[in-house]
Amino acid sequence: MKVLVATEKPFAAVAVDGIRKVVEEAGYELELLEKYTSRGELLDAVATADGLIIRSDVVDQEVLDAAKNLKVVVRAGAGYDNVDLAAATAHGVCVQNTPGQNSNAVAELVFGMTVMAVRNMFNGTSGSELKDKSLGIHAFGQVGRNVARIAKGFGMEVSALDPYCPDDAMEAAGVKPVHSVEELYGGNKFVSLHIPATAETRGSIGYDLLMLMPKGGVLINTARKEVMDEAGLAKALEARPDLKYVADVKPDNAAELSEKFGDRVFFTPKKMGAQTAEANINAGIAAARQVVEFLRDGVARYQVNK
């Protein structure tokens, strides 16, 4: 059997070495497709693959049609909106993610950008501190839990909203549960976004919620740009000169926002949340193990399609 690693943005060399070790020790063949520049290269390579490991690479109907032998796709990372789950299910392909492998890296980036925001992008003017300030975490999954842990180190007061997480799990982490988006945004000077992009959440964060934030509010988005109502964001920033928005996901109207609001907004040039050596290695090797477990034993511990 063949396992294809198709990564337009490649894994670190040490991660590739780890992936190769896992795959070849299982008796499978490993093929690498790195830094590919055309769709055709991916379609050709996937045609003979039994397992596929990707990062932010798109696996859609066309890819699945070309992948006649494909049995499993593992996205090295938590998000999987770059995979057409319905099409994968129709093709009998198991799709998995690797939850938790990038979570600390993303959580640390949250605070890197937050400190920049409260220190006015280090422009020489007086900023503020995080100690004793309130932080709301929108979705209390693996990343949210790491954000809470780090926030406690800053001496912040932390609350979270997640209808899929029991209150007692939040309380055990020293986090106050809240039960509505209005309470989360209205009660916290800082809000860190970790919701996935789904039919329900796309465009859900905009003017009305931002206008609820206390004076000096900062929204930090290391999730997906699609969850933002970008017109509503611009409107809120216009109406509230005290608000700031920092994101690891550059919005479509980034140039307009930067021109109008200057240091009140910041966007990484490309998605940087998982761009650490540690996360790169962890996610890649976890993906390789999951592919092998599925092909060899039918184990689908982190399957995200049905």
C-alpha positions, 0 to 999 in steps of 0.5 A: 500500500502507498501513503502519499504526503501532499503538502503545498507547504511542506512539513519540516524535514525532521517531521518528514523523517518521522513520517517516513519511519512510521510508514515504512516500519509498517511495511507501506510505501511513502510518496512525497509531493511537496511544494506542488504548483499545479492541481494536476500534480496532486491529481496524478499523485493521488491516483495510486494512493491508499492513504493521504496526509495533508496540511491545508491542501484541498481535498474535494470531489475532483481529488476524490474522483482521481483517487481510485484506491484512497481509503483514508485522509488525515489532515495534520491539524485540528481544522478540516474545512479544506476537505469535502466531507460529504464527497469523502463519505460518498467515496467511502473514504475515512477523514480524520484530523489530529486534534491537540497536536497544534494546540499549544502553538496556536494558544501561544500565538494568541498571546503573542498577538494580544500583547502586541495589541495592548502595547499598541504594536510597540509603536512607542506609546503607552499601552496596558497590561493583561493582568486582572483583565477579563478574557472570554474563550469562544469554544473550549476545545484543545486550543481553548484549554491551552489559552485558558492555561496561559491566561491564568499565568498572566493573571487574567479572569477567564470565562468560556462559551462552548455548548459541547463542553460541560460546565464542570469541565470548565470549572475544573480548569478554573474557567467560568462557564457562560451560556450565550454569545452576548454574555461572552462578548459583553462581559470580556475585554478580550475574546479569543475565537476558536470556533470552526467554520460551519454553516451555522458559524460562517459570518456569525461574528460581526457588528452586533457582538463587537459593539457589546464588548467593553471599552478597549475591547480586543478580538483575537481570531486564530480560527477561520476568517469565514466566521467573521462578518467582515463588513460588520467588523469594519462597521464596528471598528469605525463606530468604536475607535477603542476596539482592536482586531488581530487575526492569524487569518487575513480577512478579504478586506485586510487592505481596507481595514489596515488603511482605515484603522492602522495599528488597531488591526493586525494580520499575519501574512499567512496562517501561522498558528501551527508554524512551530517546529514542535507542532509541525513534527507532532501533527505530521507524525500523529497523522502518519500513525493514524493512517497506518492504524486505519490501513492496518487495523481499521482504527478511526479514532479521530474520524470526522465524517460518517 
